[in-house]
Each structure stands twice: as structure tokens, then as C-alpha cells.
Amino acid sequence: MALYTISDLHLGFNVEKPMDIFGDKWKNHSEKIRENWINKITDEDMILIAGDISWSLKEQDSKYDLDWINELPGKKIISKGNHDYWWGSISKLNAMYENTKFLQNNFYVYEDYAICGTRGWMCPGGDKYTAKDEKIYSREQIRLRLSLEAAKKKGFEKIIVMLHYPPTNEKFEESEFTKIIKEYAVEKVIYGHLHGPVLLGNVLNGYLDGIEYILSSADYIDFNPRRIL
């Protein structure tokens, strides 16, 4: 049994949203993901998918994309991204599938690890952060704490956090997210959101303050799920 991650699938089987407008690397990207996935992941494995799952705007339109994911091997844990406008009632989502579950104010278990997380948001000091972002930034901190507290109350000491947004700004300055991550002694943090030219620069992908940060954007890992445990 192994644990993998990938994020930013940006599926659009039911909408007109070809991803190759973002570069040749994205051409037939869903086929690349599927081939790599079935070549390495078994039904006994778990894969963490950190947001931006589907371009669909409505819940009913996203079902084709979610069915496609669910039919792939392994148990999937999905968290929300900034483009997942289809995301509705968490109880309704979690009733859809046996092997695909959704993360919001709760946690899941992989062996002796708790899988916690939330969407996250842009962090203060970043290039695009404004006063209008403060409310969402604060709300996402609350959601992260709710998830972590739920795991702690069940006695879990080993924790992996899923975020969609990077947990810091572009200068890797301390944020409220990184403070919470350190407070709860999180072992690993996976995140996505970043694409394109920014991936050629300096991204947070490695250890910071003893915590491993793993960038799992599909194009960053060449559409090939990355094993993390």
C-alpha cells in the first residue's frame, strides 16, 4: 500500500476547455494522467488530489470528470481548488462514491497518518494579495484548524496536510498557514495551483523548518502521480 499525490487535473470532459491553450505540454493531458496512473497505482494505494479537479461550473456537469477519477485504481481523497465551482454539499459529495472521498473540515486515514487540509488562499505579502483577501484568508485558517483538531482528537500524531494554494507568498515568508502547520507538527504538506513559467523559478518543493513541502501540480510532475510514502 503506497500513498501518491497529484493536483490540478483540470478535467473538462463535459465542457469546452482544452488545456493545450496553455502550451503543448498540456496536449492530451488527461490521457497522460490516466496512463501514468494505471501503470503505477493499485487498488490498495491511496492518492491525494489537491484541488482544481474539473472546469465544470455546475455539480451535475462535474459528474463525468468525477466518475473518470473514481474509475481509476486506488482510493482517492480530493480537496477543493479555486476553480472547483461545482463543489457543493460535502455530505452529498461523500455519498457519491465508495473509493473517492472529499476533504472539508474533516480528515481521512492512511495507515497511521491523518490526512487533513483545506483549500488555502493567497498569503499576505504576495504580489496579488489585497485587503479584500483577508476574509477568505482568515476563513481558510479556521477550516485548516478544524481538520487538524478532528485528527488530534482521535489521537493522530502523524499528519499530512493537503492545500491547493501554496502555504506562503512568493518570498516564502511565514504565513498563518505555516504557523498552524508548525503548531500541529505536520510532517508533509502537499499543494498545487502553480503552473506555467512560475514553475521554472524558485518554488517551495523540499524541506522548510523540518516540514516537507511537495508541489504536486500536474504539469510540474509531468502528469505522473508522485509517490510520497
QUIWOBEL-V544859 format. One record per helix or strand. SS is the DSSP state (a for helix, b for strand). FROM is the first residue (numbers start at 1). TO is the last residue. If there is no record, write none. Layout:
BEGIN
[[SS	FROM	TO] [SS	FROM	TO]]
END
This chain:
BEGIN
[[b	3	7] [b	11	11] [a	19	22] [a	24	26] [a	29	40] [b	46	50] [b	54	54] [a	59	70] [b	75	79] [a	90	94] [b	100	102] [b	108	110] [b	113	117] [a	131	153] [b	158	162] [a	176	183] [b	188	191] [a	196	200] [b	206	208] [b	211	215] [b	217	217] [b	226	227]]
END
